[in-house]
């Protein structure tokens, strides 16, 4: 499917450059985005979260989400039933791993894993990224959109993603 977009709208989302469709522009763009627990926005020097390329953002969240960023500054991406407190225990159980196993493999403290699974408070994206990667989940989409992604797609989407605290 080829999505049509106004050239000015493409500039607002991806910056000026070649490409007539969102997919083409995302591939060519040097614009970076930042994904926090609940939203995605244009990257900025002070932004904390998972820093991703325009192409990664487009592939993970699509044009309908990204096109809202210039007007709203950030766009909510969390979907009911996909929060870390719901996904982490299911993924851990599916992998046949205990909380202690995940702590040892991820380098995240057992206390932090308990806090995430109990939903008592939000954790920095860097911790969620470690947990997602340990369980074979895509950290870009973890807790958002659909909750899983094939391992073959995960590597392509996460290449170059950087989590900052």
VENQUILIN-V742347 format. One record per residue. RES is the residue in one small letter. NEAR is the number of other C-alpha atoms within 8 Angstrom. Layout:
# VENQUILIN-V742347
res=RES near=NEAR
res=RES near=NEAR
This chain:
# VENQUILIN-V742347
res=x near=2
res=x near=4
res=x near=7
res=x near=7
res=x near=9
res=x near=6
res=x near=7
res=x near=6
res=x near=9
res=x near=15
res=x near=10
res=x near=9
res=x near=10
res=x near=12
res=x near=10
res=x near=7
res=x near=8
res=x near=7
res=x near=9
res=x near=9
res=x near=11
res=x near=13
res=x near=10
res=x near=10
res=x near=14
res=x near=11
res=x near=8
res=x near=9
res=x near=11
res=x near=8
res=x near=10
res=x near=10
res=x near=13
res=x near=14
res=x near=13
res=x near=10
res=x near=9
res=x near=9
res=x near=11
res=x near=13
res=x near=11
res=x near=11
res=x near=10
res=x near=5
res=x near=4
res=x near=4
res=x near=7
res=x near=9
res=x near=14
res=x near=14
res=x near=13
res=x near=14
res=x near=12
res=x near=14
res=x near=10
res=x near=10
res=x near=12
res=x near=13
res=x near=8
res=x near=10
res=x near=10
res=x near=9
res=x near=8
res=x near=7
res=x near=9
res=x near=12
res=x near=10
res=x near=11
res=x near=14
res=x near=9
res=x near=5
res=x near=7
res=x near=9
res=x near=11
res=x near=12
res=x near=7
res=x near=9
res=x near=12
res=x near=10
res=x near=5
res=x near=6
res=x near=14
res=x near=12
res=x near=12
res=x near=10
res=x near=10
res=x near=12
res=x near=11
res=x near=9
res=x near=8
res=x near=9
res=x near=13
res=x near=9
res=x near=7
res=x near=7
res=x near=6
res=x near=10
res=x near=8
res=x near=10
res=x near=8
res=x near=8
res=x near=14
res=x near=12
res=x near=8
res=x near=7
res=x near=9
res=x near=8
res=x near=12
res=x near=7
res=x near=9
res=x near=6
res=x near=9
res=x near=11
res=x near=9
res=x near=10
res=x near=13
res=x near=12
res=x near=7
res=x near=9
res=x near=7
res=x near=6
res=x near=7
res=x near=8
res=x near=8
res=x near=13
res=x near=11
res=x near=9
res=x near=11
res=x near=10
res=x near=11
res=x near=12
res=x near=13
res=x near=10
res=x near=10
res=x near=9
res=x near=7
res=x near=12
res=x near=14
res=x near=10
res=x near=9
res=x near=12
res=x near=13
res=x near=13
res=x near=12
res=x near=11
res=x near=9
res=x near=10
res=x near=8
res=x near=10
res=x near=6
res=x near=9
res=x near=6
res=x near=8
res=x near=11
res=x near=8
res=x near=7
res=x near=11
res=x near=12
res=x near=6
res=x near=6
res=x near=9
res=x near=7
res=x near=11
res=x near=9
res=x near=7
